[in-house]
Amino acid sequence: MGKLTPYFFFLKENRDNVKNDLAAAGESTTIGSVGKALGVKWKSLSEQEKQDYTDRCRQHNETVASEAMETEDPTQEGQSQGEATQGVQKTSEFDALLPITRVKRIVSLDHDVRKISKDALYAVTRATELFVESLVEGSVRFTLAKKRKTIQFGDIYAHQKQDRRKYFLSDILEELAPAERSPKKRTPAPPRSENAP
Protein backbone atom coordinates (compact mmCIF):
# COMPACT_ATOMS: atom_id res chain seq x y z
CA MET A 1 0.00 0.00 0.00
CA GLY A 2 1.01 3.58 -0.53
CA LYS A 3 1.13 6.31 2.07
CA LEU A 4 -2.33 7.32 3.28
CA THR A 5 -3.84 10.43 4.81
CA PRO A 6 -6.12 10.03 7.86
CA TYR A 7 -9.17 10.74 5.71
CA PHE A 8 -8.13 8.22 3.07
CA PHE A 9 -7.41 5.70 5.82
CA PHE A 10 -10.98 6.29 7.01
CA LEU A 11 -12.30 5.80 3.45
CA LYS A 12 -10.46 2.51 3.09
CA GLU A 13 -11.87 1.12 6.32
CA ASN A 14 -15.45 2.29 5.87
CA ARG A 15 -16.11 2.25 2.13
CA ASP A 16 -17.49 -1.30 1.94
CA ASN A 17 -19.72 -0.87 5.01
CA VAL A 18 -21.15 2.42 3.74
CA LYS A 19 -21.75 0.92 0.31
CA ASN A 20 -23.56 -2.06 1.87
CA ASP A 21 -25.68 0.26 4.02
CA LEU A 22 -26.70 2.27 0.96
CA ALA A 23 -27.57 -0.88 -0.94
CA ALA A 24 -29.63 -2.19 1.98
CA ALA A 25 -31.54 1.09 2.07
CA GLY A 26 -32.23 0.88 -1.66
CA GLU A 27 -30.12 3.96 -2.41
CA SER A 28 -27.56 4.54 -5.14
CA THR A 29 -24.16 2.88 -4.68
CA THR A 30 -22.25 4.75 -7.37
CA ILE A 31 -18.76 6.09 -6.58
CA GLY A 32 -20.21 9.57 -6.17
CA SER A 33 -23.00 8.44 -3.82
CA VAL A 34 -20.65 6.37 -1.69
CA GLY A 35 -18.07 9.17 -1.60
CA LYS A 36 -20.68 11.70 -0.51
CA ALA A 37 -21.97 9.39 2.25
CA LEU A 38 -18.41 8.81 3.44
CA GLY A 39 -17.76 12.55 3.52
CA VAL A 40 -20.85 13.14 5.65
CA LYS A 41 -19.88 10.31 7.99
CA TRP A 42 -16.34 11.68 8.35
CA LYS A 43 -17.62 15.14 9.27
CA SER A 44 -19.94 13.61 11.87
CA LEU A 45 -17.02 12.04 13.74
CA SER A 46 -15.88 13.58 16.98
CA GLU A 47 -12.40 15.08 17.28
CA GLN A 48 -11.35 12.09 19.36
CA GLU A 49 -12.55 9.66 16.67
CA LYS A 50 -10.69 11.60 13.98
CA GLN A 51 -7.58 11.61 16.16
CA ASP A 52 -7.84 7.82 16.41
CA TYR A 53 -7.74 7.57 12.62
CA THR A 54 -4.83 10.00 12.53
CA ASP A 55 -2.82 7.92 15.01
CA ARG A 56 -3.55 4.62 13.27
CA CYS A 57 -2.81 6.16 9.88
CA ARG A 58 0.57 7.43 11.12
CA GLN A 59 1.41 3.99 12.48
CA HIS A 60 0.39 2.40 9.18
CA ASN A 61 2.57 4.77 7.15
CA GLU A 62 5.56 4.22 9.42
CA THR A 63 5.19 0.46 9.04
CA VAL A 64 4.97 0.72 5.25
CA ALA A 65 8.00 3.02 5.11
CA SER A 66 10.00 0.67 7.31
CA GLU A 67 9.14 -2.34 5.16
CA ALA A 68 10.01 -0.42 2.01
CA MET A 69 13.46 0.46 3.35
CA GLU A 70 14.13 -3.18 4.16
CA THR A 71 13.11 -4.43 0.72
CA GLU A 72 14.33 -1.76 -1.69
CA ASP A 73 17.98 -1.31 -0.65
CA PRO A 74 19.85 -1.67 -4.00
CA THR A 75 23.32 -1.48 -2.44
CA GLN A 76 23.44 -5.13 -1.38
CA GLU A 77 26.33 -6.94 -3.08
CA GLY A 78 25.34 -9.06 -6.05
CA GLN A 79 21.80 -7.67 -6.21
CA SER A 80 20.55 -6.88 -9.69
CA GLN A 81 18.46 -3.86 -10.60
CA GLY A 82 15.40 -6.07 -11.09
CA GLU A 83 15.84 -7.59 -7.63
CA ALA A 84 16.34 -4.15 -6.12
CA THR A 85 13.03 -2.85 -7.50
CA GLN A 86 11.03 -5.98 -6.75
CA GLY A 87 10.37 -4.91 -3.17
CA VAL A 88 9.33 -1.45 -4.30
CA GLN A 89 6.72 -2.91 -6.63
CA LYS A 90 5.28 -5.04 -3.85
CA THR A 91 4.97 -2.13 -1.43
CA SER A 92 3.56 0.18 -4.12
CA GLU A 93 0.30 -1.77 -4.37
CA PHE A 94 -2.74 -0.46 -2.55
CA ASP A 95 -6.49 -0.96 -2.55
CA ALA A 96 -7.31 1.47 -5.34
CA LEU A 97 -10.74 3.09 -5.41
CA LEU A 98 -10.33 3.98 -9.08
CA PRO A 99 -10.10 1.16 -11.64
CA ILE A 100 -6.40 0.92 -12.46
CA THR A 101 -7.09 -0.49 -15.92
CA ARG A 102 -9.16 2.60 -16.74
CA VAL A 103 -6.40 4.90 -15.52
CA LYS A 104 -3.93 3.00 -17.69
CA ARG A 105 -6.22 3.43 -20.68
CA ILE A 106 -6.46 7.17 -20.11
CA VAL A 107 -2.67 7.48 -19.82
CA SER A 108 -2.24 5.56 -23.07
CA LEU A 109 -4.37 8.15 -24.90
CA ASP A 110 -1.33 10.43 -24.82
CA HIS A 111 0.48 9.66 -28.08
CA ASP A 112 3.81 10.59 -26.51
CA VAL A 113 3.46 7.81 -23.92
CA ARG A 114 4.06 4.31 -25.18
CA LYS A 115 4.08 2.41 -21.90
CA ILE A 116 3.77 3.05 -18.17
CA SER A 117 5.45 0.97 -15.50
CA LYS A 118 3.48 -0.71 -12.75
CA ASP A 119 4.85 1.59 -10.03
CA ALA A 120 4.21 4.70 -12.12
CA LEU A 121 0.63 3.56 -12.79
CA TYR A 122 -0.01 3.11 -9.08
CA ALA A 123 1.48 6.55 -8.42
CA VAL A 124 -0.77 8.21 -11.03
CA THR A 125 -3.83 6.38 -9.69
CA ARG A 126 -3.04 7.34 -6.11
CA ALA A 127 -2.41 10.98 -7.05
CA THR A 128 -5.72 11.08 -8.94
CA GLU A 129 -7.58 9.65 -5.95
CA LEU A 130 -6.04 12.26 -3.66
CA PHE A 131 -6.99 15.02 -6.08
CA VAL A 132 -10.61 13.83 -6.34
CA GLU A 133 -10.72 13.44 -2.55
CA SER A 134 -9.49 17.02 -2.09
CA LEU A 135 -11.88 18.41 -4.70
CA VAL A 136 -14.93 16.66 -3.22
CA GLU A 137 -14.01 17.43 0.37
CA GLY A 138 -13.57 21.12 -0.44
CA SER A 139 -16.73 21.33 -2.56
CA VAL A 140 -18.97 19.57 -0.04
CA ARG A 141 -18.33 22.39 2.45
CA PHE A 142 -20.25 24.72 0.16
CA THR A 143 -22.94 22.07 -0.28
CA LEU A 144 -23.48 21.67 3.45
CA ALA A 145 -23.30 25.43 4.01
CA LYS A 146 -26.34 25.76 1.75
CA LYS A 147 -28.05 22.88 3.59
CA ARG A 148 -28.09 20.64 0.54
CA LYS A 149 -27.22 16.96 0.16
CA THR A 150 -26.24 17.07 -3.50
CA ILE A 151 -22.94 18.53 -4.70
CA GLN A 152 -23.64 20.93 -7.54
CA PHE A 153 -21.40 22.51 -10.13
CA GLY A 154 -21.54 25.81 -8.26
CA ASP A 155 -20.01 24.15 -5.18
CA ILE A 156 -17.04 22.91 -7.20
CA TYR A 157 -16.71 26.28 -8.92
CA ALA A 158 -16.76 28.16 -5.60
CA HIS A 159 -14.20 25.80 -4.05
CA GLN A 160 -11.85 26.18 -7.01
CA LYS A 161 -12.02 29.95 -6.74
CA GLN A 162 -11.17 29.76 -3.04
CA ASP A 163 -8.33 27.23 -3.32
CA ARG A 164 -5.41 28.74 -5.27
CA ARG A 165 -3.84 25.29 -5.66
CA LYS A 166 -6.67 24.40 -8.05
CA TYR A 167 -6.22 27.50 -10.20
CA PHE A 168 -5.34 25.27 -13.15
CA LEU A 169 -9.00 24.18 -13.27
CA SER A 170 -10.25 27.70 -13.95
CA ASP A 171 -10.22 27.45 -17.76
CA ILE A 172 -12.21 24.24 -17.97
CA LEU A 173 -14.67 25.35 -15.28
CA GLU A 174 -15.21 28.65 -17.06
CA GLU A 175 -16.06 26.69 -20.19
CA LEU A 176 -18.46 24.42 -18.31
CA ALA A 177 -20.11 27.17 -16.29
CA PRO A 178 -22.40 28.59 -19.02
CA ALA A 179 -23.65 25.15 -20.03
CA GLU A 180 -24.14 24.19 -16.41
CA ARG A 181 -25.89 27.33 -15.24
CA SER A 182 -27.75 28.60 -18.31
CA PRO A 183 -30.98 27.01 -19.54
CA LYS A 184 -30.76 25.19 -22.81
CA LYS A 185 -31.87 27.29 -25.76
CA ARG A 186 -34.60 25.81 -27.91
CA THR A 187 -34.07 25.75 -31.64
CA PRO A 188 -36.92 27.72 -33.23
CA ALA A 189 -39.23 25.68 -35.42
CA PRO A 190 -39.15 26.45 -39.14
CA PRO A 191 -42.08 28.57 -40.37
CA ARG A 192 -45.01 26.59 -41.65
CA SER A 193 -45.90 26.88 -45.31
CA GLU A 194 -49.21 28.53 -46.12
CA ASN A 195 -50.09 25.49 -48.23
CA ALA A 196 -49.35 23.07 -45.43
CA PRO A 197 -52.42 21.17 -44.17
C-alpha angles and dihedrals in degrees: 000000000000127000113291135205118226091254093049089047087055091049092052093052098043106032097092094045093049091047091051091048091052091048091049090052091051093245130136116284099193119135090258094050093047092046092051092049090049091050092052091047092050092052090050092059119105120244089254092054091049090049089054090057090046092053094046091045091053091050090049093051092048090052092049092048091049092050091047092054091051094050105036103051103129095185095081111119115259094011115137125219091252091053091047093056096041093084091048091055092051094051092044093069119099139164097275119207091199119065105258092207090058091049089051090051092052092049091051090058087077104091091208091061116075100171140358124211122237094250092047090050091053090048093052091046092049093047090050091051091051091049093050090045091053093045094050095042091051094044095048089062089067090045093054092042088061090046094244131135097206123075109229132195090256090060092055091044092051092047092050091052090051097045110065091194088070094051089117088071093061097092096051093042091050088054092049096043099078093048091046098046105030122077116248113263116235118229107239115245117247114258114267118245116247088233093052114114 
